Amino acid sequence: MNKEEFDKKNIFGIGSPNDNFKKYFIGDSFLNPLTDPKESSVFLANVTFEPGCRNNWHIHKSTSGGGQILICVAGSGWYQEEGKEAISLEPGMVITIPANVKHWHGAKKDSWFSHIAVEVPGDNTSNEWCEAVSDEAYDKLI
C-alpha cells in the first residue's frame, strides 16, 4: 500500500516520529498518542510503521495482568511470538499479547502499517527490549 492510499485509511493519523524508541526499531516509526497518561491508567497510541519497519523482539513484563493488545487499523503487517510462525496482520484484526511473551511486530516490506497499541495495566510492569529481527529472518516472510 502506497503512502497516499494508506493516509486515507489511517483514520487516527500518523503522529510524530517515534524518536524516543528509534533505537528499538529497524526503519522509521511514528507515534500518535490517543490517551493522556495523566487522565487514564490505560495508554493507547496509534503506531505507524513505514514499509519494512519493525520493532525489536521485546517482552512486556508483569507479575500480574499486563501485556499488550494490538488493534490493526490500516495497511499490512506482521506479528510473531518467539518459537511460532509469523501472523499476517490486516485492518480489523486484534492481537492479544500476554505478559512475559517475547514477540515483535511491524510493517510488511511493501506496505505502510498502523495499529493501536494498548498497554494492559498490571503489577510490576516493564518492557524489556531485546535483539533486532534480522533482515534474513524478516526477508523469509511471505
MDTraj code that builds the backbone (N, CA, C; nanometers):
import mdtraj as md
import numpy as np

residues = "MET ASN LYS GLU GLU PHE ASP LYS LYS ASN ILE PHE GLY ILE GLY SER PRO ASN ASP ASN PHE LYS LYS TYR PHE ILE GLY ASP SER PHE LEU ASN PRO LEU THR ASP PRO LYS GLU SER SER VAL PHE LEU ALA ASN VAL THR PHE GLU PRO GLY CYS ARG ASN ASN TRP HIS ILE HIS LYS SER THR SER GLY GLY GLY GLN ILE LEU ILE CYS VAL ALA GLY SER GLY TRP TYR GLN GLU GLU GLY LYS GLU ALA ILE SER LEU GLU PRO GLY MET VAL ILE THR ILE PRO ALA ASN VAL LYS HIS TRP HIS GLY ALA LYS LYS ASP SER TRP PHE SER HIS ILE ALA VAL GLU VAL PRO GLY ASP ASN THR SER ASN GLU TRP CYS GLU ALA VAL SER ASP GLU ALA TYR ASP LYS LEU ILE".split()
xyz = np.array([
    [0.0852, -0.1174, 0.0000],
    [0.0000, 0.0000, 0.0000],
    [0.0896, 0.1235, 0.0000],
    [0.0640, 0.2135, -0.0943],
    [0.1449, 0.3351, -0.1009],
    [0.1008, 0.4351, 0.0054],
    [0.1818, 0.5369, 0.0285],
    [0.1577, 0.6323, 0.1371],
    [0.0282, 0.7102, 0.1192],
    [-0.0028, 0.7518, -0.0017],
    [-0.1252, 0.8297, -0.0255],
    [-0.2496, 0.7474, 0.0082],
    [-0.2553, 0.6243, -0.0389],
    [-0.3682, 0.5349, -0.0104],
    [-0.3746, 0.5043, 0.1391],
    [-0.2588, 0.4802, 0.1993],
    [-0.2513, 0.4499, 0.3412],
    [-0.3068, 0.5654, 0.4248],
    [-0.2657, 0.6887, 0.3943],
    [-0.3100, 0.8049, 0.4709],
    [-0.4614, 0.8201, 0.4706],
    [-0.5267, 0.7806, 0.3622],
    [-0.6727, 0.7888, 0.3542],
    [-0.7391, 0.6895, 0.4493],
    [-0.6734, 0.5777, 0.4765],
    [-0.7317, 0.4722, 0.5593],
    [-0.6869, 0.4789, 0.7052],
    [-0.5785, 0.5477, 0.7317],
    [-0.5229, 0.5549, 0.8668],
    [-0.5957, 0.6646, 0.9445],
    [-0.7148, 0.6324, 0.9941],
    [-0.8064, 0.7329, 1.0496],
    [-0.7541, 0.8020, 1.1757],
    [-0.6587, 0.7429, 1.2461],
    [-0.6058, 0.8052, 1.3676],
    [-0.4839, 0.8923, 1.3424],
    [-0.4347, 0.8944, 1.2195],
    [-0.3237, 0.9825, 1.1846],
    [-0.1872, 0.9266, 1.2207],
    [-0.0883, 0.9721, 1.1480],
    [0.0472, 0.9185, 1.1605],
    [0.1190, 0.9669, 1.2860],
    [0.0887, 1.0856, 1.3345],
    [0.1556, 1.1368, 1.4535],
    [0.2941, 1.1903, 1.4230],
    [0.3820, 1.1782, 1.5207],
    [0.5183, 1.2328, 1.5121],
    [0.6202, 1.1200, 1.5043],
    [0.7401, 1.1500, 1.4525],
    [0.8446, 1.0473, 1.4523],
    [0.8646, 0.9912, 1.5939],
    [0.8789, 0.8609, 1.6021],
    [0.8905, 0.7896, 1.7296],
    [1.0366, 0.7906, 1.7758],
    [1.0917, 0.9106, 1.7921],
    [1.2346, 0.9273, 1.8189],
    [1.2793, 0.8663, 1.9514],
    [1.1931, 0.8673, 2.0536],
    [1.2331, 0.8138, 2.1843],
    [1.2609, 0.6644, 2.1809],
    [1.2049, 0.5934, 2.0820],
    [1.2226, 0.4482, 2.0738],
    [1.2948, 0.4054, 1.9465],
    [1.3514, 0.5012, 1.8739],
    [1.4147, 0.4734, 1.7446],
    [1.5189, 0.3618, 1.7516],
    [1.5913, 0.3550, 1.8620],
    [1.6965, 0.2536, 1.8736],
    [1.6411, 0.1113, 1.8821],
    [1.5105, 0.0974, 1.9029],
    [1.4478, -0.0346, 1.9116],
    [1.3736, -0.0740, 1.7840],
    [1.3928, 0.0028, 1.6767],
    [1.3233, -0.0218, 1.5502],
    [1.4235, -0.0288, 1.4358],
    [1.3932, -0.1098, 1.3367],
    [1.4616, -0.1046, 1.2079],
    [1.3662, -0.0285, 1.1174],
    [1.4093, 0.0854, 1.0656],
    [1.3224, 0.1711, 0.9845],
    [1.2563, 0.2769, 1.0714],
    [1.1719, 0.3565, 1.0083],
    [1.1066, 0.4677, 1.0780],
    [0.9661, 0.4312, 1.1228],
    [0.9358, 0.4699, 1.2466],
    [0.8013, 0.4528, 1.3013],
    [0.7529, 0.5883, 1.3529],
    [0.6231, 0.5976, 1.3729],
    [0.5596, 0.7218, 1.4141],
    [0.4604, 0.6905, 1.5253],
    [0.4406, 0.7860, 1.6158],
    [0.3564, 0.7638, 1.7328],
    [0.2542, 0.8748, 1.7454],
    [0.1271, 0.8365, 1.7602],
    [0.0198, 0.9311, 1.7827],
    [-0.0564, 0.8879, 1.9084],
    [-0.0200, 0.9434, 2.0268],
    [-0.0908, 0.9062, 2.1498],
    [-0.2390, 0.9399, 2.1397],
    [-0.3234, 0.8465, 2.1838],
    [-0.4681, 0.8666, 2.1792],
    [-0.5272, 0.8915, 2.3170],
    [-0.4528, 0.8579, 2.4211],
    [-0.4954, 0.8881, 2.5579],
    [-0.3810, 0.9573, 2.6300],
    [-0.4165, 1.0308, 2.7328],
    [-0.3189, 1.1026, 2.8145],
    [-0.2953, 1.0215, 2.9419],
    [-0.1723, 0.9798, 2.9671],
    [-0.1441, 0.9008, 3.0873],
    [-0.1856, 0.9703, 3.2176],
    [-0.1987, 1.1026, 3.2147],
    [-0.2433, 1.1754, 3.3339],
    [-0.3935, 1.1623, 3.3555],
    [-0.4670, 1.1201, 3.2499],
    [-0.6124, 1.1126, 3.2581],
    [-0.6674, 0.9705, 3.2604],
    [-0.5832, 0.8708, 3.2308],
    [-0.6296, 0.7322, 3.2239],
    [-0.5168, 0.6368, 3.2577],
    [-0.5514, 0.5253, 3.3212],
    [-0.4497, 0.4234, 3.3509],
    [-0.4228, 0.3342, 3.2303],
    [-0.5019, 0.3513, 3.1246],
    [-0.4828, 0.2733, 3.0020],
    [-0.4251, 0.3659, 2.8948],
    [-0.3051, 0.3316, 2.8472],
    [-0.2413, 0.4119, 2.7429],
    [-0.2684, 0.3484, 2.6075],
    [-0.3199, 0.4294, 2.5154],
    [-0.3432, 0.3878, 2.3771],
    [-0.2671, 0.4813, 2.2850],
    [-0.2057, 0.4243, 2.1818],
    [-0.1371, 0.5065, 2.0823],
    [-0.1482, 0.4396, 1.9468],
    [-0.1652, 0.5213, 1.8435],
    [-0.1588, 0.4698, 1.7076],
    [-0.0119, 0.4691, 1.6678],
    [0.0406, 0.3507, 1.6372],
    [0.1798, 0.3361, 1.5968],
    [0.1808, 0.3049, 1.4478],
    [0.2577, 0.3821, 1.3720],
    [0.2659, 0.3646, 1.2277],
    [0.4080, 0.3254, 1.1897],
    [0.4189, 0.2274, 1.1006],
    [0.5470, 0.1757, 1.0525],
    [0.5580, 0.2013, 0.9026],
    [0.6705, 0.2542, 0.8566],
    [0.6928, 0.2650, 0.7131],
    [0.7162, 0.1239, 0.6587],
    [0.7045, 0.1036, 0.5260],
    [0.7297, -0.0300, 0.4703],
    [0.8652, -0.0856, 0.5156],
    [0.8631, -0.2096, 0.5625],
    [0.9848, -0.2767, 0.6073],
    [1.0241, -0.2475, 0.7510],
    [0.9585, -0.1525, 0.8154],
    [0.9914, -0.1181, 0.9534],
    [0.9339, -0.2217, 1.0488],
    [1.0141, -0.2559, 1.1493],
    [0.9656, -0.3455, 1.2543],
    [1.0394, -0.3129, 1.3828],
    [0.9754, -0.3468, 1.4953],
    [1.0442, -0.3255, 1.6216],
    [1.1265, -0.4480, 1.6576],
    [1.2168, -0.4318, 1.7519],
    [1.2971, -0.5426, 1.8008],
    [1.2085, -0.6419, 1.8759],
    [1.2604, -0.7611, 1.8936],
    [1.1965, -0.8544, 1.9857],
    [1.1862, -0.7827, 2.1197],
    [1.0759, -0.8028, 2.1904],
    [1.0599, -0.7397, 2.3200],
    [0.9595, -0.8171, 2.4048],
    [0.9594, -0.7862, 2.5332],
    [0.8740, -0.8547, 2.6297],
    [0.8083, -0.7493, 2.7176],
    [0.6756, -0.7569, 2.7313],
    [0.6018, -0.6722, 2.8253],
    [0.5921, -0.7520, 2.9549],
    [0.6776, -0.7191, 3.0489],
    [0.6858, -0.7963, 3.1726],
    [0.5826, -0.7486, 3.2740],
    [0.5335, -0.8440, 3.3539],
    [0.4396, -0.8133, 3.4609],
    [0.4292, -0.9339, 3.5534],
    [0.4080, -0.9072, 3.6808],
    [0.3867, -1.0176, 3.7750],
    [0.2397, -1.0568, 3.7822],
    [0.1511, -0.9680, 3.7353],
    [0.0071, -0.9959, 3.7299],
    [-0.0551, -0.8981, 3.6311],
    [-0.1447, -0.9466, 3.5441],
    [-0.2024, -0.8601, 3.4417],
    [-0.0963, -0.8254, 3.3383],
    [-0.1060, -0.7064, 3.2843],
    [-0.0059, -0.6595, 3.1895],
    [-0.0223, -0.7185, 3.0508],
    [0.0780, -0.7000, 2.9683],
    [0.0741, -0.7426, 2.8290],
    [0.0354, -0.6267, 2.7391],
    [-0.0059, -0.6601, 2.6186],
    [-0.0388, -0.5579, 2.5194],
    [-0.1463, -0.6111, 2.4264],
    [-0.2265, -0.5203, 2.3738],
    [-0.3263, -0.5532, 2.2719],
    [-0.2967, -0.4658, 2.1511],
    [-0.2952, -0.5274, 2.0323],
    [-0.2781, -0.4545, 1.9074],
    [-0.4091, -0.4586, 1.8300],
    [-0.4568, -0.3428, 1.7877],
    [-0.5771, -0.3329, 1.7047],
    [-0.5307, -0.2790, 1.5698],
    [-0.5343, -0.3642, 1.4684],
    [-0.4825, -0.3271, 1.3367],
    [-0.5783, -0.2297, 1.2689],
    [-0.5227, -0.1195, 1.2178],
    [-0.6032, -0.0092, 1.1657],
    [-0.5929, 0.0052, 1.0136],
    [-0.4704, 0.0056, 0.9611],
    [-0.4522, 0.0314, 0.8177],
    [-0.3240, -0.0352, 0.7690],
    [-0.3230, -0.0737, 0.6422],
    [-0.2055, -0.1351, 0.5823],
    [-0.1924, -0.2815, 0.6201],
    [-0.0731, -0.3374, 0.5981],
    [-0.0469, -0.4785, 0.6252],
    [0.0817, -0.4921, 0.7059],
    [0.0785, -0.5833, 0.8031],
    [0.1944, -0.6012, 0.8882],
    [0.2164, -0.7450, 0.9295],
    [0.3099, -0.7626, 1.0220],
    [0.3461, -0.8933, 1.0766],
    [0.3474, -0.8874, 1.2285],
    [0.3138, -1.0008, 1.2902],
    [0.3292, -1.0214, 1.4343],
    [0.3869, -1.1607, 1.4528],
    [0.4839, -1.1722, 1.5429],
    [0.5408, -1.3039, 1.5681],
    [0.5799, -1.3176, 1.7145],
    [0.5416, -1.4325, 1.7729],
    [0.5865, -1.4698, 1.9059],
    [0.7046, -1.5647, 1.8911],
    [0.7953, -1.5604, 1.9836],
    [0.9122, -1.6473, 1.9800],
    [0.8690, -1.7940, 1.9734],
    [0.9290, -1.8668, 1.8791],
    [0.9009, -2.0086, 1.8634],
    [0.7779, -2.0402, 1.7810],
    [0.7094, -1.9370, 1.7295],
    [0.5888, -1.9577, 1.6488],
    [0.6054, -1.8920, 1.5122],
    [0.5194, -1.9329, 1.4183],
    [0.5183, -1.8716, 1.2850],
    [0.4643, -1.7291, 1.2928],
    [0.5118, -1.6427, 1.2050],
    [0.4606, -1.5059, 1.1971],
    [0.3161, -1.5068, 1.1477],
    [0.2385, -1.4099, 1.1955],
    [0.0979, -1.3939, 1.1578],
    [0.0859, -1.2677, 1.0725],
    [0.0179, -1.2793, 0.9589],
    [-0.0091, -1.1641, 0.8733],
    [-0.1178, -1.0787, 0.9371],
    [-0.0930, -0.9488, 0.9475],
    [-0.1867, -0.8568, 1.0105],
    [-0.2566, -0.7701, 0.9062],
    [-0.3879, -0.7581, 0.9215],
    [-0.4704, -0.6767, 0.8320],
    [-0.5670, -0.5936, 0.9153],
    [-0.6193, -0.4827, 0.8610],
    [-0.7125, -0.3983, 0.9356],
    [-0.8295, -0.4792, 0.9931],
    [-0.8629, -0.4472, 1.1173],
    [-0.9731, -0.5148, 1.1860],
    [-0.9282, -0.6293, 1.2755],
    [-0.8059, -0.6775, 1.2575],
    [-0.7561, -0.7858, 1.3421],
    [-0.7162, -0.7308, 1.4794],
    [-0.7360, -0.8145, 1.5815],
    [-0.6953, -0.7809, 1.7170],
    [-0.6026, -0.8911, 1.7663],
    [-0.4869, -0.8521, 1.8145],
    [-0.3878, -0.9465, 1.8675],
    [-0.3723, -0.9195, 2.0168],
    [-0.3941, -1.0218, 2.0978],
    [-0.3744, -1.0118, 2.2422],
    [-0.2405, -1.0753, 2.2764],
    [-0.1515, -0.9969, 2.3338],
    [-0.0173, -1.0427, 2.3680],
    [-0.0095, -1.0564, 2.5197],
    [-0.0006, -1.1785, 2.5678],
    [0.0089, -1.1967, 2.7131],
    [0.1390, -1.1368, 2.7676],
    [0.1378, -1.1028, 2.8942],
    [0.2599, -1.0568, 2.9601],
    [0.3651, -1.1666, 2.9527],
    [0.4903, -1.1239, 2.9473],
    [0.6065, -1.2139, 2.9555],
    [0.6254, -1.3013, 2.8316],
    [0.5668, -1.2616, 2.7178],
    [0.5839, -1.3346, 2.5917],
    [0.6725, -1.2522, 2.4984],
    [0.7829, -1.3103, 2.4548],
    [0.8750, -1.2418, 2.3640],
    [0.8138, -1.2380, 2.2243],
    [0.8129, -1.1202, 2.1609],
    [0.7464, -1.1028, 2.0317],
    [0.8014, -0.9788, 1.9605],
    [0.7573, -0.9611, 1.8359],
    [0.7851, -0.8387, 1.7600],
    [0.6673, -0.8141, 1.6664],
    [0.6572, -0.6904, 1.6132],
    [0.5543, -0.6567, 1.5148],
    [0.6030, -0.5415, 1.4292],
    [0.5458, -0.5312, 1.3094],
    [0.5845, -0.4244, 1.2186],
    [0.5170, -0.4368, 1.0843],
    [0.5610, -0.3556, 0.9898],
    [0.5009, -0.3497, 0.8563],
    [0.5576, -0.4586, 0.7653],
    [0.4801, -0.4907, 0.6633],
    [0.5321, -0.5758, 0.5566],
    [0.6247, -0.4905, 0.4695],
    [0.7042, -0.5572, 0.3873],
    [0.8035, -0.4879, 0.3033],
    [0.7407, -0.3873, 0.2078],
    [0.6205, -0.4190, 0.1606],
    [0.5597, -0.3392, 0.0542],
    [0.4395, -0.2568, 0.1005],
    [0.4247, -0.2374, 0.2322],
    [0.3070, -0.1656, 0.2810],
    [0.3381, -0.0849, 0.4065],
    [0.2787, 0.0318, 0.4152],
    [0.2728, 0.1024, 0.5418],
    [0.1816, 0.0210, 0.6329],
    [0.1937, 0.0377, 0.7635],
    [0.1104, -0.0370, 0.8578],
    [0.0880, 0.0466, 0.9832],
    [-0.0333, 0.0408, 1.0356],
    [-0.0673, 0.1133, 1.1571],
    [-0.1497, 0.0245, 1.2480],
    [-0.1190, 0.0273, 1.3776],
    [-0.2024, -0.0403, 1.4771],
    [-0.2143, 0.0483, 1.6003],
    [-0.3231, 0.0293, 1.6707],
    [-0.3373, 0.0929, 1.8007],
    [-0.2752, -0.0028, 1.9010],
    [-0.1815, 0.0474, 1.9783],
    [-0.1191, -0.0316, 2.0843],
    [-0.1861, 0.0055, 2.2162],
    [-0.2338, -0.0972, 2.2860],
    [-0.2975, -0.0798, 2.4160],
    [-0.2064, -0.1440, 2.5199],
    [-0.1548, -0.0647, 2.6101],
    [-0.0745, -0.1181, 2.7190],
    [-0.1699, -0.1637, 2.8291],
    [-0.1739, -0.2942, 2.8550],
    [-0.2657, -0.3500, 2.9544],
    [-0.2086, -0.3244, 3.0945],
    [-0.2871, -0.2622, 3.1820],
    [-0.2381, -0.2372, 3.3175],
    [-0.2082, -0.3685, 3.3908],
    [-0.1102, -0.3637, 3.4779],
    [-0.0735, -0.4802, 3.5570],
    [0.0157, -0.4391, 3.6718],
    [0.0661, -0.5396, 3.7427],
    [0.1549, -0.5159, 3.8557],
    [0.3002, -0.5337, 3.8132],
    [0.3842, -0.4440, 3.8585],
    [0.5279, -0.4507, 3.8315],
    [0.5558, -0.4630, 3.6817],
    [0.4932, -0.3766, 3.6018],
    [0.5096, -0.3815, 3.4572],
    [0.6380, -0.3113, 3.4137],
    [0.6975, -0.3646, 3.3086],
    [0.8145, -0.3038, 3.2456],
    [0.8294, -0.3667, 3.1078],
    [0.9035, -0.2991, 3.0229],
    [0.9329, -0.3537, 2.8901],
    [1.0800, -0.3884, 2.8824],
    [1.1078, -0.5060, 2.8294],
    [1.2456, -0.5467, 2.8048],
    [1.2662, -0.5521, 2.6543],
    [1.3558, -0.4675, 2.6045],
    [1.3883, -0.4668, 2.4626],
    [1.5027, -0.5626, 2.4375],
    [1.4884, -0.6452, 2.3351],
    [1.5851, -0.7497, 2.3044],
    [1.6479, -0.7231, 2.1673],
    [1.6985, -0.8276, 2.1053],
    [1.7697, -0.8150, 1.9787],
    [1.6760, -0.7759, 1.8643],
    [1.7365, -0.7196, 1.7593],
    [1.6619, -0.6830, 1.6380],
    [1.6177, -0.8092, 1.5634],
    [1.5098, -0.7968, 1.4887],
    [1.4677, -0.9027, 1.3964],
    [1.5610, -0.8922, 1.2764],
    [1.6336, -0.9976, 1.2489],
    [1.7349, -0.9915, 1.1430],
    [1.6704, -0.9734, 1.0056],
    [1.7454, -0.9111, 0.9153],
    [1.6981, -0.8983, 0.7778],
    [1.6737, -1.0362, 0.7178],
    [1.7601, -1.1317, 0.7500],
    [1.7460, -1.2674, 0.6960],
    [1.6135, -1.3304, 0.7373],
    [1.5781, -1.3217, 0.8653],
    [1.4518, -1.3785, 0.9125],
    [1.3321, -1.3005, 0.8547],
    [1.3415, -1.1689, 0.8541],
    [1.2316, -1.0853, 0.8034],
    [1.2085, -1.1091, 0.6541],
    [1.3161, -1.1204, 0.5775],
    [1.3051, -1.1387, 0.4314],
    [1.2435, -1.2729, 0.3932],
    [1.2397, -1.3685, 0.4847],
    [1.1792, -1.5000, 0.4581],
    [1.0276, -1.4976, 0.4687],
    [0.9719, -1.3913, 0.5303],
    [0.8250, -1.3833, 0.5477],
    [0.7580, -1.3550, 0.4137],
    [0.6507, -1.4271, 0.3882],
    [0.5782, -1.4122, 0.2604],
    [0.4397, -1.3587, 0.2876],
])
top = md.Topology()
chain = top.add_chain()
for i, resn in enumerate(residues, 1):
    res = top.add_residue(resn, chain, resSeq=i)
    for name in ("N", "CA", "C"):
        top.add_atom(name, md.element.get_by_symbol(name[0]), res)
traj = md.Trajectory(xyz[None], top)
